[in-house]
């Protein structure tokens, strides 16, 4: 039996480093009947199946080109229409990211399970940059440490293997600042679009431990029976 009084069809928006992955994990743990739908995972499945879309996508990727919005939108909207029921709840990951993608997806799902909540994770971007500069990883496992709030037991050493930690190439203030600038340029029109639809909410905080209780309370108050 669903824990929702009405379906939750959620998109999380947030700058790189804002904690979308952490919020997603916490939501899926709290609400087991929410289906996580990743545009990247769906695309990889199509490529593995060598479907028409998969072969077309492989060609774009091989040529170093972006896959056109209409192809990704068709992939996601077809999946949602085929796999979900009128009472299904889902969390959409990785798409849409631009105003064109948002409009196209909305139009394609007008008669189906369309988004009914878009939440922007509003994190101070100076906090994000500080967090990124203090992020270190164990390349073999992907374990991530932060020197402030999740430090390794031995400085710059993986807790499990004892191997040295390293910095990702793009985990610098200069490189990450450019990613944030690109995100900010795309976000404004997309936020305006969802705000006009009346489904945009903004939740602010400088850490996942601050944001998640606010996000969970909003969902409890508006979607849970």
N, C-alpha and C positions, 0 to 999 in steps of 0.2 A: 504493500500500500504506500502510495506517495506521501511524503511528508509535507507536500505543498498544497495550499488551498487553491492555487492557480499555478500554471506552469511557469518556471523560471527559465528564461532564455536570455542568457547573459553574455555580454562582451565586455572584457576588461581593457581599458586603454591606459597606457602609462609609458613614460619615457624608458629607454634602455636603462636598466639598473634600478628601476622603481619598485621591483619586487613582484611583478605579475606572476612569475612562476611560483613564488612562495604563496601568494594569495590563492592561486589555483589549487595548489596541493592541499592547503588547509580547507578550502571549500569542498573539495572532493572527499576529503576525509570526514567532514561534518555531514555532508549530504550525499549519501551513497547512491541515490537514485538520479543524480545529475550525470549526464553523459558528456564527457570531455571530447570535443571535436577539434582536432588539429588539422589545419589546412596543409601543413607540411607532411603529416602522416598520411593523409588521404592521397596527396600527390605521389608520395613514394610508393604507395600501394598500386596506384595506376601505372606507374613506371615499371614496377615489378611484374604486373599482369600483362604488360605490353599492350594495353588497350590503345584505342585510337588517340585518346587524350594523353596517355602515358608516352606513346611514341612521339607525339608532337611536342610534349614538354621536354623530353630527352633531347630533341633536336635544338630547341631554344637554349637549353642548359649547355649543350656541347658547344654552341656558338657564342656562349657568354652573354646571352640576351635574357632580358626579363620575360617571363611568361605573361602573355597578355591578360589583362584583368578579366575579359569575358570568359576565358578558359577556366580560370580559377573559380570564378563566380558560378559557372555552370557546374563544375565539380561539386562545390559545396551545396548549392541549392538542390541539385539532383539527389545528393546524399540525404539532406534533411527531409526532402519530400518523400523519399522512398523508405527511410529507416525510422522516422519518428511518427508517433501518433499525436492526436490533438492534445493529449495530456502530458506529453514528454517534456522533460526539462533538460536543458543542455547549456554548456559553457563553450563558447566559440573562442578558439585560440589561434592567433596569428593572422586573422583576416576578419573584417576589412581594416586596412591601414590608411587609406586615402579616401577623399570625398567621392571620387569616381567609383571606387570599389563599394563604398557604402551605399550609394544610390542604386548601383546595379544589383547588389544583393537584395536590397529592400524591394525593388520592383519585381525581382524574380520570385520572391516569397510572399507576395501580396495575398495569395490565396492559400498560403501554407504556414508552417511554424516559424513566423518571423520573430526577430529579436524584440523583447519587451523591456529590456533594461541594459543600459550602457553606463558603466561606471569608470570614471577617470580617477586613477590613483595619483593624487596630487602630492608629489614629494619635492621638496626644495632641491633644485638642481645643483646647488652648491654642495648640499649634503650627498647627492649622488656622486658627484665628482670626487669628494673626499673619500667616499666609500670605495670607489673604483681604485683609487690610488693605493688603498690599503688592502686590496684583494689579491690573494695569492692562491695558486692552484697546484694540485698534484696531477701532473699530466697523465699519468698512467691510469688513474681511476676517475678523474674528473672532480675529486673532492675539492671543495672551495673553502677557504679560510679568510677571515677578516681580522686584521691585527688588533682592532678595537673590541668587537663584540663576539667574535668566534675565533680566537687565536689558537694556533697549534700549541700543544703542550711543551714542545721544544721549539724555540724560535726558528721559523723558516724550514721546518721539517714536518713531513707527513706523520700524523699520529699512528697510522696503521703500519706503514712499511718502513718508516724511518728515513725515507728518501727525501732529497731536497725538494722544496717547493719552487715554483717559477712564476713569472708574470706573463700573462697573455700579451701578445704583441699590441693589441688595441686597448689594453688597460692602462692608458696614460691620460692625463688631463687634456692634453692637446688633441689626441685622436678622438677621445670620447666627447669632447666639446663639439666637434664637428658632427658626430652622430646625433647629439642633442639638438643642434641647430636644424638638422634635416627633419628630425621628428617634430620639432615645434612648428616648422613651416607647413607640415602636412596636417598637424592636429587641429589647428584653428577651424578650417572649413568643415572637417569631419565632426567636430564638437557642435558646431552651429547646426549642422544637418540633424543630428540626433536630438539636440535641444529643441529644434522646431517640431520634431515628432513627439516631444514631451516625454522622452524616455532617458534623458541624460541626468546622471547624478555625479557629484564630485565629492570624493572622500579624501581628506587631507591628513598628513602625518609624516613623520620623518623616519619611521621604521615599520616593519610588518607587524610588530606587536602592538603598535598604536592603531594602525589602519584596520587590521582584521576584526577586532571587536566592533568597530563602527560599521564595517561592511556586513558582518554577520547580523548585527542588530537591525540594520535596514532591511535585510532579506527576511528576517524573522517577522518584523512588523508589517511587511507588505506582501509576502508571498507564502509564508508558512501558516498552516492551520493551527 
